[in-house]
Amino acid sequence: MSQFHVNAAPPDPLFALVSAYKQDPSPTKVDLSIGAYRDDNGKPYILPVVRKAEELVKHDSSYNHEYLPMSGLPEFTSAAAKLLFGADATVLAENRVASVQTVSGTGANHIAAVFINTYRPEAYKGEKMVIYVSNPTWANHKAIMNHAGLEVREYRYYDSKTLRLDIDAILHTLETAPAGSAVLLHACAHNPTGIDPTQDEWKKIADVCERRNLFPFFDSAYQGFASGDLEKDAWAVNYFVSRGFEMLVCQSFAKNLGLYGERTGALHVILKDPVVASNVKGQLAKMTRSEISNPPAYGARVAAKILADPELFKQWKDEDLPAMSHRIIKMRKELYQKLVDLKTPGTWNHIVDQIGMFSFTGLSPEQVKRLINEFHVYLAANGRISMAGLNSHNVDYFAKAVHSVVTGQVSAAL
């Protein structure tokens, strides 16, 4: 008999959906579950600029498979910080940012959570470090924070009646948060709702964080992918920087460079003192050493080539990023118009008002079940769809399927 009593782990809901989709023989099946970009034929997409960068990396005479430093590839972390904060950012010129390479955005969130639980803001006096996350949020956020030993609390983010941001609920919760608590904020393209605060609302959130001495914890997974504009998608982060906050930012290149499987990311901690920043970078490297020893090299080399080479960066910024974001925006408009043309009950303007990879459709769990079981359309139980899974070949079918479940028609109507 084993010395261990271990219960079977429940299947991950999202990856269970992917598995079910792959096993479904239906010729009309649609996968709207995983947040990964697909082209108009529903195929995985390698950015043209990434193909060019990969060739440069492959033919670089200095290329090898040696370990990276514990804190990552220096040219990558430096370029990643410049992309986020701006090449001429004061915080970079004053050496007040501690940057380390991470295992994509997930690894950045984990190291960040371990860091704040180990080195808590001085304002925090609680027995267990508290972090506030939005309800809803990315499914992995809570698991990461709990695993790092943080106490997870929620602030209501989404009003299910209006299908809009609940800014009053956000501000009310943060006003009552213990001083020094961390607040997890999505930099842009909020996952799963696709709803971002306006600039005025971001300013109100910053006011509360400053007044309550809260510690901003940004997750930036979609810079440039959300709107097609790198600076616009980094506005919230840089507004908080301009306000003088000490804070951290988790950065992923999975979406905006399509480097999903290469696990390419970075963590940046912004501090007021360059000496403290240097100390923090050393401690972050030590944490990395204890967990993964050294970060993966290939994706970082590809990203560094693109970020540092003016010609490649221009292609990425002016062509590849807008191509992805504009296709998703086009799908939003087409889906909205088809639902309107079908006279589907309800209001659907939220689909075009939202931004980024995902849309919170407002469909009920029962309607989602019908979409999966009767129409072979795979989406999350909360009604979240990946807009990248829609294309010119399936958007009409999906709109008709939604119309059917909302009106109570049977699948034969298609």
C-alpha positions in Angstrom: 0.0 0.0 0.0 1.3 3.5 -0.9 2.5 5.8 1.8 0.6 8.6 0.0 -3.2 9.1 -0.1 -3.7 11.3 -3.2 -7.0 12.0 -4.8 -7.3 12.2 -8.5 -6.9 15.7 -9.8 -10.0 17.1 -11.6 -9.5 17.7 -15.3 -8.6 21.3 -16.2 -12.0 22.6 -17.7 -10.3 24.4 -20.6 -8.0 21.7 -21.7 -10.8 19.2 -21.3 -12.8 21.3 -23.8 -9.8 21.2 -26.2 -9.6 17.4 -25.9 -13.3 17.0 -26.5 -13.1 19.3 -29.6 -10.2 17.2 -31.0 -12.2 14.0 -30.6 -15.4 15.4 -32.1 -15.9 14.0 -35.7 -18.4 16.7 -36.6 -17.4 18.6 -39.8 -19.0 21.8 -38.4 -17.2 21.8 -35.1 -15.8 25.2 -33.9 -13.2 25.7 -31.2 -13.6 29.0 -29.3 -11.9 27.8 -26.1 -8.1 28.3 -26.1 -6.7 31.8 -26.2 -4.3 31.3 -29.1 -4.4 33.2 -32.4 -5.7 31.4 -35.5 -5.7 32.6 -39.1 -8.8 32.8 -41.2 -8.6 29.1 -42.0 -8.5 28.2 -38.3 -4.8 27.2 -38.4 -2.0 28.1 -35.9 -0.1 31.1 -37.1 3.6 31.9 -37.2 4.1 35.6 -37.6 6.2 36.5 -40.7 8.6 38.5 -38.6 9.1 35.6 -36.3 10.1 33.4 -39.3 12.7 36.0 -40.3 14.0 36.3 -36.8 14.3 32.5 -36.5 16.4 32.4 -39.6 18.7 35.0 -38.2 19.0 33.1 -34.9 19.7 29.8 -36.8 22.5 31.3 -38.9 24.1 33.4 -36.1 27.6 32.0 -35.6 27.5 32.8 -31.9 24.3 30.6 -31.4 24.7 27.7 -29.0 22.7 25.8 -26.4 24.6 27.0 -23.3 22.7 28.0 -20.2 21.5 31.5 -19.9 22.3 33.6 -16.8 19.8 33.0 -14.0 18.1 36.4 -14.7 17.8 35.6 -18.4 19.1 36.8 -21.7 20.2 40.4 -21.0 19.4 41.7 -24.4 15.9 40.3 -24.1 15.1 41.6 -20.7 16.5 45.1 -21.6 14.5 45.2 -24.8 11.3 43.9 -23.1 11.5 46.7 -20.5 12.0 49.3 -23.2 9.0 48.0 -25.1 6.8 48.2 -22.0 8.0 51.5 -20.5 9.5 53.3 -23.5 13.2 53.5 -24.5 13.6 56.9 -22.9 11.7 56.1 -19.7 13.0 57.8 -16.6 12.7 54.7 -14.5 15.0 52.9 -16.9 17.5 55.7 -17.1 17.6 55.9 -13.3 18.1 52.1 -13.0 15.0 51.7 -10.9 13.6 48.6 -12.7 14.6 45.1 -11.7 13.9 42.8 -14.7 14.3 39.1 -15.0 13.3 36.6 -17.7 10.5 34.2 -16.8 8.6 31.2 -18.1 6.1 33.3 -20.0 3.5 35.3 -18.2 2.5 32.4 -16.0 6.1 32.2 -14.6 6.2 35.9 -14.2 3.0 35.8 -12.1 4.4 33.0 -10.0 7.8 34.6 -9.3 6.0 38.0 -8.6 3.6 36.3 -6.1 6.5 34.5 -4.4 8.4 37.8 -4.3 5.7 39.9 -2.7 4.9 37.1 -0.2 8.6 37.0 0.8 9.3 40.8 0.7 6.1 42.4 1.5 5.4 46.2 1.1 6.3 47.9 4.4 2.8 49.2 4.7 1.4 45.7 5.0 0.9 44.5 8.6 -1.3 41.4 8.1 -0.3 37.9 9.0 -0.8 36.6 5.5 -0.2 38.7 2.4 -3.5 39.6 0.6 -3.9 40.0 -3.1 -7.1 41.2 -4.7 -8.0 39.8 -8.1 -10.9 40.6 -10.3 -14.0 38.5 -10.4 -13.9 37.1 -13.1 -10.2 36.8 -14.0 -7.9 34.5 -15.9 -8.6 31.0 -14.5 -4.9 30.4 -13.5 -4.5 33.6 -11.5 -6.1 32.2 -8.3 -4.2 28.9 -8.5 -0.9 30.7 -8.9 -1.5 33.1 -6.0 -2.7 30.4 -3.7 0.2 28.2 -4.6 2.6 31.0 -3.7 0.9 31.3 -0.2 -1.1 34.5 -0.8 -4.6 35.1 0.5 -6.7 35.7 -2.5 -9.7 38.1 -2.3 -11.9 39.4 -5.0 -13.2 42.7 -6.3 -16.2 42.5 -8.5 -15.2 43.6 -12.0 -18.1 42.7 -14.3 -21.8 43.6 -14.1 -23.7 40.7 -15.5 -26.8 42.8 -15.9 -25.3 45.6 -18.0 -22.4 43.4 -19.4 -20.1 46.3 -18.6 -17.3 47.2 -16.1 -18.5 47.6 -12.6 -16.2 50.5 -11.7 -18.2 51.4 -8.5 -17.7 47.9 -7.1 -14.0 48.0 -7.9 -13.5 51.3 -6.1 -15.6 50.3 -3.2 -13.7 47.1 -2.6 -10.3 48.7 -2.9 -11.3 51.5 -0.5 -11.8 48.9 2.2 -8.7 46.8 1.4 -6.0 46.5 4.1 -3.2 49.0 3.5 -0.3 47.4 1.6 -2.4 44.7 0.0 -1.5 43.8 -3.6 -4.1 44.4 -6.4 -3.8 42.4 -9.6 -4.7 44.5 -12.6 -4.9 43.5 -16.3 -2.9 46.0 -18.3 -5.2 45.7 -21.3 -7.6 43.2 -22.9 -9.0 41.9 -19.7 -9.3 38.1 -19.6 -12.0 36.8 -19.8 -14.3 39.8 -20.2 -12.5 41.9 -22.9 -13.6 45.0 -21.0 -11.0 47.5 -19.9 -11.4 50.6 -17.8 -11.3 53.9 -19.6 -8.4 56.3 -18.9 -10.6 58.2 -16.4 -11.5 55.0 -14.6 -7.8 54.0 -14.5 -7.1 57.3 -12.8 -9.7 56.6 -10.2 -8.3 53.2 -9.5 -4.8 54.8 -9.2 -6.2 57.4 -6.8 -7.6 54.6 -4.5 -4.4 52.6 -4.7 -2.4 55.7 -3.7 -4.8 56.7 -0.9 -5.0 53.2 0.5 -1.3 52.4 0.0 -2.1 49.4 -2.2 0.6 47.7 -4.3 -0.2 47.4 -8.0 0.5 44.0 -9.6 0.0 44.3 -13.4 -0.4 41.4 -15.8 0.4 42.5 -19.3 -0.3 39.6 -21.6 -1.6 41.4 -24.7 0.5 44.5 -25.4 0.0 45.4 -29.1 -2.2 42.4 -29.6 -5.3 44.1 -28.1 -5.5 47.2 -30.2 -2.6 46.9 -32.6 -1.0 49.8 -30.9 1.9 49.0 -28.5 1.8 52.4 -26.7 -1.9 52.5 -26.3 -2.0 49.0 -24.8 0.7 50.0 -22.3 -1.0 53.2 -21.2 -2.4 52.0 -17.9 1.0 50.6 -16.8 2.8 53.8 -17.7 0.2 56.0 -16.1 0.8 54.2 -12.8 4.6 54.5 -13.3 4.1 58.3 -13.9 2.3 58.5 -10.5 5.4 57.2 -8.8 4.1 53.8 -7.6 6.4 51.0 -6.6 4.8 48.1 -8.5 5.5 45.1 -10.7 4.5 44.1 -14.2 4.3 40.5 -15.6 4.9 40.5 -19.3 4.2 37.8 -21.9 5.2 37.4 -25.5 3.0 34.4 -26.1 0.2 36.4 -27.8 1.8 39.4 -29.4 4.7 37.3 -31.0 2.8 34.1 -31.1 5.5 32.3 -29.1 3.0 30.3 -27.1 5.1 27.1 -26.7 8.4 28.9 -26.2 7.3 30.3 -22.9 8.9 33.7 -23.3 8.2 36.4 -20.7 9.6 38.8 -18.2 8.9 40.3 -14.7 9.7 43.9 -14.0 9.7 45.4 -10.5 9.6 49.2 -10.4 11.2 50.8 -7.3 12.0 54.2 -6.0 15.7 53.4 -5.2 18.2 52.0 -7.7 20.1 50.3 -4.9 16.9 48.5 -3.8 16.2 47.7 -7.5 19.6 46.0 -7.8 19.0 44.0 -4.6 15.6 42.9 -5.9 17.0 41.7 -9.2 19.5 39.6 -7.3 16.8 38.1 -5.2 14.6 37.4 -8.2 17.5 35.6 -9.9 18.0 33.6 -6.7 14.3 32.6 -6.8 14.6 31.6 -10.4 17.7 29.5 -9.6 15.7 27.6 -6.9 12.8 26.8 -9.3 14.1 26.4 -12.9 17.8 27.2 -12.5 17.9 29.1 -15.9 15.2 30.3 -18.2 14.7 28.9 -21.7 16.8 30.5 -24.4 15.2 30.0 -27.9 12.1 32.2 -27.6 14.1 34.9 -25.8 16.6 35.0 -28.6 13.9 35.3 -31.2 12.1 38.0 -29.3 15.4 39.9 -28.7 16.1 39.9 -32.5 12.7 41.4 -33.3 12.8 44.0 -30.5 16.3 45.1 -31.2 16.4 45.2 -35.0 14.8 48.4 -36.4 13.6 46.7 -39.6 12.1 43.7 -37.9 10.6 45.8 -35.2 8.9 48.0 -37.8 7.5 45.0 -39.6 6.1 43.6 -36.3 4.7 47.0 -35.2 3.3 48.2 -38.5 2.3 44.9 -40.2 2.1 41.8 -38.1 0.5 43.1 -34.9 -2.2 45.2 -36.7 -2.9 42.2 -39.0 -3.8 40.0 -36.0 -5.7 42.6 -34.0 -7.6 43.9 -37.0 -8.7 40.4 -38.0 -10.2 39.9 -34.5 -11.8 43.3 -34.6 -13.3 42.4 -38.0 -14.7 39.1 -36.5 -16.3 41.1 -33.7 -18.1 43.4 -36.2 -19.3 40.5 -38.3 -20.6 38.5 -35.4 -22.4 41.5 -34.0 -24.0 42.3 -37.4 -25.1 38.7 -38.0 -26.8 38.6 -34.6 -28.5 41.9 -35.3 -29.6 40.7 -38.7 -31.0 37.5 -37.2 -32.9 39.6 -34.7 -31.4 37.6 -31.9 -33.1 38.7 -28.6 -30.9 40.8 -26.4 -28.3 43.5 -26.9 -25.1 42.5 -28.6 -23.1 45.8 -28.8 -20.9 44.5 -26.0 -19.2 42.2 -28.5 -17.8 45.2 -30.4 -17.2 47.3 -27.3 -14.9 44.6 -25.8 -11.3 44.3 -26.9 -8.6 41.7 -27.3 -8.6 37.9 -27.6 -11.8 37.2 -25.7 -15.4 38.2 -25.5 -17.7 37.6 -22.6 -20.9 36.8 -24.5 -23.4 36.9 -21.7 -24.6 33.4 -22.6 -25.8 31.2 -19.7 -24.2 27.9 -18.7 -27.3 26.1 -20.0 -27.0 27.9 -23.4 -23.3 27.0 -23.5 -24.1 23.3 -22.9 -26.5 23.4 -25.8 -23.8 25.0 -28.0 -21.4 22.2 -27.2 -23.7 19.2 -27.2 -26.0 20.1 -30.1 -24.0 22.5 -32.3 -20.4 21.2 -31.6 -19.3 24.7 -30.6 -16.7 24.6 -27.8 -16.5 27.5 -25.4 -16.0 28.1 -21.7 -18.9 27.5 -19.3 -19.0 31.1 -18.3 -19.7 32.1 -21.9 -16.2 33.3 -22.8 -15.2 32.8 -26.4 -11.8 33.2 -28.1 -12.5 35.6 -30.9 -9.5 34.2 -32.7 -11.4 31.0 -33.2 -13.9 32.8 -35.4 -13.2 33.2 -39.1 -15.0 33.9 -42.4 -15.8 30.2 -42.7 -17.6 29.7 -39.3 -18.8 33.0 -38.0 -22.2 32.6 -39.8 -22.7 29.1 -38.3 -21.8 30.3 -34.9 -24.1 33.3 -35.1 -27.0 31.0 -36.1 -26.1 28.6 -33.3 -26.2 31.4 -30.7 -29.5 32.6 -32.2 -30.9 29.0 -31.8 -29.9 28.6 -28.1 -31.1 32.1 -27.2 -34.5 31.7 -28.9 -34.9 28.0 -27.8 -34.9 26.6 -31.3 -33.7 23.1 -32.0 -30.4 22.3 -33.7 -32.3 21.1 -36.8 -33.0 24.8 -37.5 -29.5 25.1 -38.9 
